[in-house]
Structure formats: structure tokens, C-alpha cells
Amino acid sequence: MDDLELPTEEQMQAMNEEINKMVQEETSQYFRAKEYKFDPSGLVTINTQQEITGTKIFDKFSIKDGTANQLLQANGDTTEVGDFLPKQYPHAFGQMIIEPNDDIRNQGLRLMKNKANWDSFVLTGCNVDPEDRDGVWKIGSTSSQFRIQKQEDQAYDLMGLIIDFDCTSLKFNNEIIVPKPIEYSAQQVLSIGVFDFFTWGRATLLNKRVYISIVITHANPSTNSNTGYTLFSFVYDSAKPKFGGSSYNIPLSAIIYMTKQATTPVVQLNPIPIDCHTDPDGHVKINAQCQYSLPNDFFVHICDSYALYNQS
């Protein structure tokens, strides 16, 4: 026992440090094993339906058998790019900006219908009421024409600026601008009452005006009329007056001969002016204002013209 030599204080301190180091290393290894224990439930496996919670960032993903024309929806379905179009809802406010690309051949906005021969128009204007067409213009095409016209005139095929698809004619309010029109007249078909006769004259349509120079002979033993009397009517709409606003009667110049002299040839006497007009339906009438007591036999001469298109 006398040969045993106790460690010095420095040696004891070194031994304690070595022991503490070993304990710390063992403890650290133990906790690392606990912390990084393998858990297979955290892996994404192939051919297995799994729910992933959290955010995963991928550089790229693809769908099996997918194409460049498909969009992936949030529910996992796909839709064609052509079917995924922006929709404008009624009363919605917004602005659409179309940015051109580097190919001038593909620039612009294309509006088409999915059925042949249907109208396709763009509306522009400043009326916020969708049921009020005042102040709204429509620009677009039908099956045979390109049109620029007020929306309230869409029921009138003759109004506005019209270009046919062959690009051979340009019209404004049904007046031919190109090519220059050739003047021609068209005699109109008229209907007349059973007691009235066309003595001479005609009604002619020329350059959007109707020219009337007609003599009517009336013979009815029981006329006795002091109200408006219809002499004749235009059969076709092409000669009836048309109005851009509210319609009205168009006055015409007329003279009535109240006395017939029984001679050979027959002579009409006592000419006096009488009110005459054509209404929007193409009926030419006399005596609506004067309200003379018309005789059984009278002779009326109408000589005047009126514009086919009128603005109130």
C-alpha cells in the first residue's frame, strides 16, 4: 500500500473533465436518436392516396396524359383552355385591357358566335340602364352585312352605316354612297275604293321621294260625307313614309272640283283647295280638317311629293 501513489490535484481535474465529456457525448447521442427516429408516415409514396397538410413547393408538376391546352382546376378536374373564358355579368363594372403580342398578325380582339348566320355585335355608349337603348351604339356583323348603327334602330334594316360582305356597296340610312346610284323611278301600285276611279296620273318613287300627280274621279249617289275620306293607298311598304322618331301625317297639295257639268266631254267646275295628307300607313286622305260636305260626284287633283325618310 505504501507503493500506491495518489493522483495529484491536476490529474484528478483532468480525469473529471474526461468523464464529463464522455457523459455529455453519450447523452447527446441518446437524444439525437430520439429526435431523428424514422417515421415512414411522413413520406409521400407512389400509388397511394394521401392527404398532404401544409405547403409544398414544386418547381414543376404535370398530369399524366395531359396536354398544353388543359387547365388544372382546384378539384383535380381539367378543362380546355378555350372553355375557360372570362364572363361579364349584368351590372358589373370593370375594364378590359388587351395587350398586343410581338406578332402583328395575331393582335386584336375576336368576337364570334358559335352558330352560323347569327348576329355578332359590340355595344358602346354611356347609358347605364341595360333596358334603355338611348345613347347606345352597336357595331358588328350579320350574316351578310357589317353595320354601325344606333341600337334603337336595330329593328330598321335601312338605318345606319351598312357595308355588304362582298364590299361592293356602302349605304348610309339606305342611301347608296358607293357605288354612285343610277337614278331610276319606280311606278307604285295603289289600291282605290269601289266608287273612285283613276282618271290619269301616277305615283312614282325616285331617289327616296314619292312623287304624286293623280286625278281621282268619285261617283257615289249616297256620299254625304263631312269627315276624312281615303282616296287611295300605297300597297307596298317601299313607298310608305318612314320616321326616325314619332310618326305624323305628311300634308299634300290637292284641289277638289265640287261641280260636274253634264256635257260632252264632262267638265268639272268650282275648284277649291282642300286639305290632303298621307298617313304613316300610306293612306292618302282628304277632308280630315276642312270637313266639307262632299257631293256625290267630285273630282280631285293631287300634285305633290314627300320624303320617304323623315325625322320628327
C-alpha positions as CSV (number, residue, x, y, z in Angstrom):
1,M,0.0,0.0,0.0
2,D,2.9,2.2,0.6
3,D,3.8,1.9,-3.1
4,L,0.4,3.4,-4.3
5,E,0.6,7.0,-5.2
6,L,-2.4,9.2,-5.1
7,P,-3.2,11.3,-8.2
8,T,-2.3,14.8,-8.0
9,E,-5.0,17.5,-8.0
10,E,-4.2,18.3,-11.6
11,Q,-4.7,14.7,-12.6
12,M,-8.0,14.5,-10.7
13,Q,-9.3,17.5,-12.6
14,A,-8.2,16.1,-15.9
15,M,-10.0,12.8,-15.2
16,N,-13.2,14.6,-14.2
17,E,-13.2,16.5,-17.4
18,E,-12.7,13.4,-19.4
19,I,-15.6,11.6,-17.6
20,N,-17.9,14.6,-18.1
21,K,-17.0,14.7,-21.8
22,M,-17.9,11.0,-22.2
23,V,-21.2,11.5,-20.3
24,Q,-22.2,14.5,-22.5
25,E,-21.4,12.6,-25.6
26,E,-23.5,9.6,-24.6
27,T,-26.3,11.9,-23.6
28,S,-26.2,13.8,-26.9
29,Q,-26.2,10.6,-28.9
30,Y,-29.2,9.3,-26.9
31,F,-31.3,12.5,-27.6
32,R,-30.3,12.6,-31.2
33,A,-31.5,9.1,-31.6
34,K,-34.8,10.1,-30.0
35,E,-35.2,13.2,-32.2
36,Y,-34.4,11.7,-35.6
37,K,-36.3,8.5,-35.1
38,F,-37.5,7.3,-38.6
39,D,-41.3,7.8,-39.2
40,P,-42.5,6.4,-42.6
41,S,-45.9,8.2,-42.3
42,G,-44.2,11.4,-43.2
43,L,-43.2,10.2,-46.7
44,V,-45.1,10.6,-50.0
45,T,-45.5,7.2,-51.5
46,I,-46.3,6.2,-55.1
47,N,-49.7,4.7,-56.0
48,T,-51.1,5.6,-52.6
49,Q,-53.9,8.1,-51.9
50,Q,-52.7,10.5,-49.3
51,E,-53.6,13.9,-47.8
52,I,-50.8,16.4,-47.6
53,T,-51.1,19.1,-44.9
54,G,-49.1,22.3,-45.2
55,T,-47.4,23.9,-48.1
56,K,-45.3,22.1,-50.6
57,I,-43.3,23.9,-53.3
58,F,-42.6,22.2,-56.6
59,D,-40.5,23.5,-59.5
60,K,-42.8,21.6,-61.9
61,F,-45.7,19.3,-61.9
62,S,-47.6,17.5,-64.7
63,I,-50.7,15.4,-65.3
64,K,-50.5,12.0,-66.9
65,D,-51.6,12.2,-70.5
66,G,-52.3,16.0,-70.0
67,T,-52.0,18.4,-72.9
68,A,-50.8,22.0,-73.3
69,N,-54.5,23.1,-73.9
70,Q,-55.7,22.0,-70.5
71,L,-56.0,23.8,-67.2
72,L,-55.9,22.0,-63.8
73,Q,-58.8,23.0,-61.5
74,A,-58.8,23.1,-57.7
75,N,-60.9,19.9,-57.5
76,G,-58.5,18.0,-59.7
77,D,-60.5,18.1,-62.9
78,T,-59.2,19.5,-66.1
79,T,-60.8,21.9,-68.6
80,E,-59.9,23.0,-72.1
81,V,-58.3,26.5,-72.3
82,G,-60.9,27.5,-74.9
83,D,-63.7,26.8,-72.5
84,F,-62.2,28.8,-69.7
85,L,-63.3,32.3,-70.8
86,P,-64.0,35.4,-68.8
87,K,-67.7,36.1,-68.3
88,Q,-69.3,39.6,-67.9
89,Y,-72.2,39.6,-65.5
90,P,-75.0,42.2,-65.8
91,H,-74.4,45.4,-63.9
92,A,-70.8,44.6,-63.3
93,F,-68.2,47.3,-63.6
94,G,-64.7,46.6,-64.9
95,Q,-62.1,47.3,-67.5
96,M,-60.6,45.0,-70.1
97,I,-57.1,45.7,-71.3
98,I,-55.8,43.9,-74.4
99,E,-52.0,43.8,-74.7
100,P,-50.6,43.2,-78.2
101,N,-48.0,40.5,-78.7
102,D,-45.0,40.5,-80.9
103,D,-46.9,39.1,-83.9
104,I,-49.0,41.7,-85.5
105,R,-51.0,39.1,-87.4
106,N,-52.5,37.8,-84.1
107,Q,-53.2,41.1,-82.4
108,G,-56.7,42.3,-81.6
109,L,-59.9,41.0,-80.1
110,R,-62.0,38.5,-81.9
111,L,-65.8,38.2,-81.2
112,M,-67.6,35.3,-82.8
113,K,-70.8,33.4,-82.4
114,N,-70.8,29.6,-82.2
115,K,-73.6,29.3,-84.8
116,A,-73.6,30.3,-88.4
117,N,-75.6,33.3,-89.6
118,W,-76.2,34.7,-86.1
119,D,-75.6,38.4,-85.5
120,S,-72.4,39.4,-83.6
121,F,-72.2,42.9,-82.3
122,V,-70.2,45.1,-79.8
123,L,-72.2,47.7,-77.9
124,T,-70.8,51.0,-76.9
125,G,-72.3,54.1,-75.3
126,C,-73.0,55.8,-72.0
127,N,-76.4,54.6,-70.8
128,V,-76.1,52.5,-67.6
129,D,-79.6,51.2,-67.8
130,P,-79.5,47.9,-69.7
131,E,-83.1,48.2,-70.7
132,D,-82.7,51.7,-72.2
133,R,-81.2,51.8,-75.7
134,D,-80.9,55.6,-75.9
135,G,-77.3,56.7,-76.4
136,V,-76.1,53.1,-77.2
137,W,-74.4,52.2,-80.5
138,K,-73.9,48.7,-81.9
139,I,-71.0,47.7,-84.2
140,G,-70.7,44.3,-85.8
141,S,-71.9,42.0,-88.4
142,T,-74.9,40.0,-89.5
143,S,-74.8,37.0,-91.9
144,S,-74.5,39.4,-94.9
145,Q,-73.6,42.9,-93.7
146,F,-71.3,44.9,-91.4
147,R,-73.2,47.6,-89.6
148,I,-72.7,50.7,-87.4
149,Q,-76.0,51.9,-86.1
150,K,-77.8,53.1,-83.0
151,Q,-79.1,50.2,-81.0
152,E,-82.6,51.7,-81.0
153,D,-82.6,51.5,-84.8
154,Q,-81.7,47.7,-84.9
155,A,-85.2,46.9,-86.0
156,Y,-84.7,49.0,-89.1
157,D,-82.5,47.3,-91.6
158,L,-82.2,50.6,-93.5
159,M,-80.7,52.8,-90.8
160,G,-77.0,53.4,-90.0
161,L,-73.9,52.6,-92.0
162,I,-74.0,49.3,-93.8
163,I,-71.3,47.5,-95.8
164,D,-72.2,44.3,-97.6
165,F,-69.8,41.3,-97.2
166,D,-68.8,41.5,-100.9
167,C,-67.5,45.0,-100.2
168,T,-69.3,46.2,-103.3
169,S,-71.7,48.7,-101.7
170,L,-71.7,51.2,-98.9
171,K,-75.0,52.6,-97.6
172,F,-75.9,55.3,-95.1
173,N,-79.6,55.3,-94.0
174,N,-80.3,53.2,-97.0
175,E,-78.8,55.8,-99.4
176,I,-76.2,54.2,-101.6
177,I,-72.8,56.0,-101.2
178,V,-70.7,53.6,-103.2
179,P,-71.2,52.8,-106.0
180,K,-72.8,56.0,-107.1
181,P,-76.5,55.3,-107.6
182,I,-78.1,55.4,-111.0
183,E,-81.3,57.5,-110.9
184,Y,-84.4,55.5,-111.8
185,S,-88.0,55.7,-111.0
186,A,-90.5,53.0,-110.0
187,Q,-94.2,53.4,-110.6
188,Q,-96.1,52.4,-107.4
189,V,-99.0,50.1,-107.0
190,L,-102.1,51.7,-105.5
191,S,-105.4,50.5,-104.2
192,I,-108.6,52.5,-104.6
193,G,-112.2,52.5,-103.4
194,V,-115.1,51.0,-105.3
195,F,-116.6,54.4,-106.0
196,D,-113.3,56.1,-107.1
197,F,-111.5,55.9,-110.4
198,F,-108.0,56.9,-111.5
199,T,-108.6,59.4,-114.3
200,W,-105.0,59.9,-115.1
201,G,-101.6,60.3,-113.5
202,R,-99.3,58.1,-111.4
203,A,-97.3,57.8,-108.1
204,T,-93.6,57.4,-108.7
205,L,-90.7,56.6,-106.3
206,L,-87.5,58.4,-107.3
207,N,-84.3,59.0,-105.1
208,K,-86.1,58.4,-101.8
209,R,-89.0,60.7,-102.6
210,V,-92.5,59.8,-103.7
211,Y,-94.0,62.0,-106.4
212,I,-97.7,62.1,-106.8
213,S,-99.6,63.5,-109.8
214,I,-103.0,61.8,-109.8
215,V,-106.6,62.8,-110.7
216,I,-109.4,60.8,-108.9
217,T,-113.0,60.8,-110.1
218,H,-115.5,60.0,-107.4
219,A,-119.1,58.9,-108.1
220,N,-121.4,57.7,-105.3
221,P,-125.1,58.6,-105.2
222,S,-125.1,58.5,-101.4
223,T,-121.8,60.0,-100.4
224,N,-122.9,62.7,-97.9
225,S,-119.6,62.7,-96.1
226,N,-118.3,65.5,-94.0
227,T,-115.3,63.6,-92.5
228,G,-112.0,62.4,-93.7
229,Y,-112.1,60.4,-96.9
230,T,-109.5,58.0,-98.2
231,L,-108.8,58.4,-101.9
232,F,-106.2,55.6,-102.4
233,S,-103.5,53.7,-100.5
234,F,-100.0,52.6,-101.3
235,V,-99.8,48.8,-101.4
236,Y,-96.1,48.2,-100.8
237,D,-94.0,49.4,-97.8
238,S,-91.3,50.8,-100.1
239,A,-93.5,53.9,-100.8
240,K,-94.9,54.4,-97.3
241,P,-93.3,57.2,-95.3
242,K,-90.8,56.2,-92.6
243,F,-89.9,58.1,-89.5
244,G,-86.8,58.3,-87.3
245,G,-88.9,59.4,-84.3
246,S,-92.6,59.7,-83.7
247,S,-94.7,59.4,-86.8
248,Y,-97.1,62.0,-88.2
249,N,-99.3,62.8,-91.2
250,I,-97.5,64.4,-94.2
251,P,-99.5,67.2,-95.9
252,L,-100.0,67.2,-99.6
253,S,-101.4,69.8,-102.1
254,A,-104.8,69.0,-103.5
255,I,-107.7,70.7,-105.3
256,I,-111.2,69.4,-105.4
257,Y,-113.8,70.2,-108.1
258,M,-117.2,70.2,-106.4
259,T,-119.4,70.6,-109.5
260,K,-119.7,68.3,-112.6
261,Q,-121.2,69.8,-115.7
262,A,-123.1,67.2,-117.7
263,T,-121.6,68.0,-121.1
264,T,-119.6,66.1,-123.6
265,P,-116.8,65.9,-122.6
266,V,-117.7,66.2,-118.9
267,V,-116.4,69.5,-117.4
268,Q,-115.5,69.8,-113.7
269,L,-116.2,73.2,-112.1
270,N,-115.7,75.2,-108.9
271,P,-112.1,74.2,-107.9
272,I,-111.2,74.9,-104.3
273,P,-108.2,73.8,-102.2
274,I,-108.8,71.0,-99.8
275,D,-106.6,69.5,-97.1
276,C,-104.9,66.3,-98.1
277,H,-102.3,64.1,-96.4
278,T,-100.7,60.7,-96.3
279,D,-100.5,58.9,-93.0
280,P,-97.7,56.6,-91.8
281,D,-99.6,53.6,-93.2
282,G,-99.6,55.0,-96.7
283,H,-103.3,56.1,-96.9
284,V,-103.9,59.3,-98.9
285,K,-106.9,61.2,-97.4
286,I,-108.7,64.4,-98.0
287,N,-111.2,66.5,-95.9
288,A,-109.9,65.4,-92.5
289,Q,-109.6,69.1,-91.4
290,C,-111.9,71.1,-93.7
291,Q,-114.7,68.6,-93.2
292,Y,-116.7,69.8,-96.2
293,S,-120.0,68.1,-97.0
294,L,-118.7,66.2,-100.0
295,P,-121.1,65.9,-103.0
296,N,-122.0,62.7,-104.7
297,D,-119.7,63.5,-107.6
298,F,-116.4,65.2,-107.2
299,F,-113.0,65.4,-108.9
300,V,-109.7,65.6,-107.0
301,H,-106.3,66.5,-108.4
302,I,-103.3,65.8,-106.1
303,C,-99.9,67.1,-107.2
304,D,-97.1,67.0,-104.6
305,S,-94.2,64.8,-103.2
306,Y,-92.9,63.7,-99.9
307,A,-89.7,62.4,-98.5
308,L,-89.5,58.6,-97.9
309,Y,-87.4,59.0,-94.7
310,N,-88.5,61.7,-92.2
311,Q,-87.2,62.8,-88.8
312,S,-89.6,64.2,-86.2
